[in-house]
Amino acid sequence: MKLVDHVVRSFKVAKVFRENTDKIKSIDFSPNGDALISCSDDDQIVIYDCERGSLTKTVNSKKYGVDLIHFTHAKNTAIHSSTKVDDTIRYLSLHDNKYIRYFPGHTKKVVSLCISPIEDSFISGSMDKTLRLWDLRSPNCQGMMQLTGRPVTAYDPEGLIFAVGINSESIKLYDLRSFDKGPFAEFDLAQEKECDWTGLKFSRDGKTILISTNRSIIRLIDSFNGTPLQTFTGHMNNKGIPIESSFSPDSQFIFSGSTDGRVHVWNADTGFKVCVLNADHTGPVQCVQFNPKFMMLASACTNMAFWLPTVDETA
């Protein structure tokens, strides 16, 4: 099925999960799309089966807390940042709920964490104004950069380049093989006055970068020259929370949560609002992602909603 406007508008909630007692802060689909992992303020990690639309298991992380969770490339393992005790990143075996490795070094809260799309390496950015590069096989940091402000970071789809957004005004692009030589490109954008950047994502085709914020504004820029392409607005964020925005796998649509519990969808090329999807979410929808392989959407407040299209493409 092809994702076009009328198919997007037809999305309805197919299943709601109410496993959590507090807000879900971070979600991640496995690379093959068959599983989804979430973490919440109640210190629970929940894993879902996307094909069956069922809960697979729940893991507690009471001691260290949990945020910014990501599947690794190996089945049944994940990395996450901590919300208690210290700011160490932890590598968890979901199979037996044991930690495989710890990645210490950050001295303040980790606010950005992303795993390479091609190998067992990851990048973390922290309020301590550093960016660290890691390999899952070693507890030692593979590289560190001192920055001038709070970073947000993302890998490009090939896993060869990473982008760093700093102080909500500039984006620097680095080659992973020679990041210590400094950025090969730098884009200065008008500094956000009303909001902070809270997330970066490359489109699947690598041509654009999506910038999420903690207000009701999302920006799309050209990843080659930094030209501002679109500004998406109209979704509510009156709580100053980091609301996730995401691409559809074909890079054609942008999805975002909102504090009024709805999911907003725009056309990435035109900037026009395609629709607003009502989910009966009971609180702010902080997480929204489209499955990388299957025609399904996930959105989360305290509850997790799985969405499916209700039309066939011939309609």
Disulfide bonds with the S-S distance in Angstrom:
none
